[in-house]
Amino acid sequence: MSALQTAARPFNAVIDALLRSPRLRGLVQGRMTILTYTGRRSGQEFSLPVAYQQDGPDRVLIQIALADRKSWWRNFTGDGHPLTVRLDGRDRTGHGVARREGGQVTVGISLDG
């Protein structure tokens, strides 16, 4: 486990708890979400908090900070991969596709109806 992953664990746990709490999620709602996906190779389910931007009613963008130090977004390269995001207290399914432009990586999510 990298130093970045070790440092991120407590932060991720706090954000996860806030987003799951009906009383406290307003503190981070609209800026942070829980992204859940199944790893392409491992078949294991992963959930992690990520910052996002709403890009219309059925589109979400996730800018990956320090992308070369993270690997989760690689599950969404090529044709992309299905996922779930928690928005406004409910889970929404969709399809995420990662794109790299220069040094910036963005995962664009098209939400299902």
N, C-alpha and C positions, 0 to 999 in steps of 0.2 A: 504494500500500500504506500502510495507516495505521500510526501509531507502535505501536499495540497488536499488530498483526500482525507488525511487524518485531521487537518484543521477544519475541513468543511463539515465533518460529522456532527459536532455540537450545533453548529448554525443550522444545518439541514433539519435536525431534530426539533429545534425551536420553531422554525418556519412551518414544518409539517404539523406540529401541535396547534399552532395558531390557525392554520387553514382548516383544520378539522373541527375547531371549536366554534359552535354557532355564535357564542358571545364575543369572541375575540378575533374572528377572521376579518372583520372590518379594518383591522390595523394594517393588513397586508393585501387584502382583496383588491383586485384591479391592477396589481403590480406583480404579484407572485401567484404561482399555481403549482399544483402537484401534477407531474407528468408521470404516467404509468405506461410501461411497454414491456413486451417480451423480447429478451435478447435473441438475436438471430441465430447465434451459434449455440448458446447455452440452453435456450428454451426456458430460462429462469425469468420470473417477473421482477421488474425493478420499478421503484417509485422514488422520485426525487423532486425537490422543490426547484423551480426555475422562475426567473423573471420573464415576463412576457408583455407583449403589446397587442391589443385588439386591433385588427386590420379589417373592420367590417363585421357584420353579425356572424358570419360563418368562417372567419379566417383569423388565425393567431400567428404571431411571429415571435420567435425566440432567438435573440442574439446571443451567441456563445462567447462569453468572455474567456480568454486564455484557452482557446479551442485546442491548441496543440498539447495542452496538459490534461485534456479530458478525452475520454473515449466513448462515452455514451452516445453522442450524436452520430457516431459512425454507423449506428444501426439504421439510420435514416438516409444514407447515401444511395445513389442510383435511383431506383424507382420509388424509394421511400419504404415506409413501414407503418402498420396500424398502431394506434396509441389511444390513450384516454387522458384528458385533462379535466381538472376540477375547476369549474367556473361558476361563480355565484352560488356556491354551496352544492352544486350537483355535478356529476361526472358526465362529460360529453366525449363521445368517441370521434375519431377522425383519422386522418392519414397525414403523416409528417414526411417532408422531403428536405434533406440537408443540402445546402449549396454553399460552396466556398468561392468567394470573390476576393482575390488578393489574400490578405491576412484575416479577413472577416468570415466567420461561418454563421449562417442563419438557417434555422429550421422553420420552414413555413408549414403551417398546419391548416388543412382544409377540414372543417368540422362537418360531421354527418348531420343531416336535417334534424 
